[in-house]
Amino acid sequence: MDATALSGGFAQPAIDAAHVFRDVLQAMARPGRITRITGVSPPPGLSPAAASVLLTLADETTPVYLAGACDSAPIRNYLRFHTGAPISDRKDAAFALGDWEALAPLSDYPLGSDGYPDRSATLIVELPALTAMGARLTGPGIRTHAQLSLPEIDAFIANARHFPRGLDFIFTSGDAIAALPRTTRVETG
């Protein structure tokens, strides 16, 4: 294993992970709200925000699918060392990481079931930028509406039709994070 995989994690794992966990919960509770997460130095191709989310949420019981450029030896080794998470294929993933195009098609990921909607995948989508403009978001956790720069609209509208099943999304760009749970309604901005 490359020595770079052994570095770049949380300085104080329990404390740092608790802070990131709170940030992820806030992002899911307030869809469209952009938050900053710092504290790790991941290998190239993996943003600090995405790395922080995975170091907090992934462990040996949560299979992770790596798509496109994120499926590299340095990123695999980094995640294995810091989380113990098994690398999986799409159909078994609890988490999937990649850019929007590499993660497609969304129909390949677990959507959960009516009895166990929590058995769906969460997609961590690496974007070039995250801004509070674009698609119009409404639903739980949003007072009137929010806006977020999404890679497209139709996929999120289709995902909402599966409720209570469906995918949840965490968007990352550099140290920025925003979330779009399946309960959020998405419309053209």
N, C-alpha and C positions, 0 to 999 in steps of 0.2 A: 504494500500500500504506500502510496506517495506521502511524503511527510507533510505536504500542504493540506492533506485531508485531516490531519490531526490538529490543525490550528484553525483559527477563525470562528470558533464557536462562542458561546456566551462566556463572559469573564466570571460571572457568578450565576451558574446555571439555574438554580432554584429561584433566585430573586428575579433574574432577567426574564426567565420563562413566565413567571407570574405576571410581570408587567406586560409582556407581549400577549399573554392569554387575555388579560383585561382589555387590551387594545383590540384584539380580534373580536371579543364579545361585544364591545362597543360598536365596532364596525358592522357586525351582523345586526345589532339592535337598532342602528341608525343607518339604514341603507343609503348609499350615496355620499356619506360623510367621509372625507379623505383625512387620514391620520398618518403621522410619521412614526416609523419604527427604526431604531438604530441599535447597534451593539454587537453586530457580527461582521466578519469579513469573509464572505464565501468565495469559492473559486470563480473564475471568470465564467460568464454565462448565467449566473444565478444572482438575482438582485438581493441586497440585504433584507428587504422586506419579505420576499418569498422564503429566503433561508430562515429568517426569524420565525415565520409562521410554521414552517416544517419542523424546526428544532423544538418548537413548543407543542405542536399537536401530533406529530408522528412518533411512533415507537414501534417496538417489535411486533405489535398486533395490528398495525395499520399499513397495508400494502400501498406503495406509492408507484404510480406510473409516470415515467419521464418521457415527454414527447419532444420530438425534433431536436433542436440544439441543446436542450436540457438533458438529453440522454447522452452524457459524456462520462468518461472514466473519472475525471476529477469530481464531478457532481455526484456520481454514484458512490464513490469512496467517501466523500464528505458526509453524505446522508447516512451511509452505513455506520460510519464511525460515531457520529454525533447523535443518531436517533435509533439505530438498530433496525430501522424499517426495512422490510423486504421490498425489493424492486419487483413490480408485477406487470401484468398486461392490463389493458384497459378494462376488460370485463370483471376483473377482480379488485380494482383499485378502490381504496377508501379516499385517497387523494390522487390528483393528477396535476402535473406541472408542465407548463409549456406556453408558447405563444398561441394565439387564437387559431391560426391556421393549422398548426401541428396537433392541436387537441381535437380537431374535427375528425369524424362526425360525433356529435354529442350522444347519439343514440347507442353508441358502443359502451357507455358507462352504466353502472348500476343505478337504477332509479329508486330503489327501495320497493316496498310493497305497501298496500293499504294498512296492513297490520304492523309493519316495521318500516315506516318511512325513513327512520334514522339510518338504515342500511344503504343509503345512497352515497354517491361520490361527491366530494367537494373538489371543484376545479380551481386551481391557482393559476390565473391567467397573467402572464408577464406581458405588459403593454409598454410601448415606447414612452407614453405619458398618461397621466391621470389628471383630469380637470373636472371642475364642477360645472360643466356645460354639456349639452348634447341631449341624450335621451331623458325623458321626463319620467320620474319615479314616484309612485304613490303606494300607500299601504301601511302596514304596521310599522311603527317607529318613525314615521314621517308625518310631521304636523300637517302640512298642506301638500307640498311636493318638493322633490329634490331633483337635481340634474347631475348626470354623470356621463363622461365620455366612454361609451361602450363600443366594442368593435363592430357590432351590428345590433339590430332590434328584433328581427323575426325569431331568432333562436331563443330569446328570452321569453317572448310571448308564447311560443310553442311549449317551452319548459313549464310555464305556469299552468298549462292545461292538464298537466299530470298530477296536480296537487290532490292529496297530501304528499304524493310521491314527487320526485324531481331532483334536480341537481341544485346545489348551492355554489356560489361563485365568490372567490376572493380575487380581487384585481391588485396587482403589484406593479410598481414602476420605481426603480431606485429604492428609496426608503419610504415610499408612499404606499398606502394600503387603503382599499375601499372594498365593501362587500355588497353582494346582491343575493339575499336569501330567496328561496323559491316562493315566498309569500309576497314578494314585491311585484307590483304591476308596472310594466314597462310600456311606454308609448313614445312615439316620435316627438322630439323636443320642440 
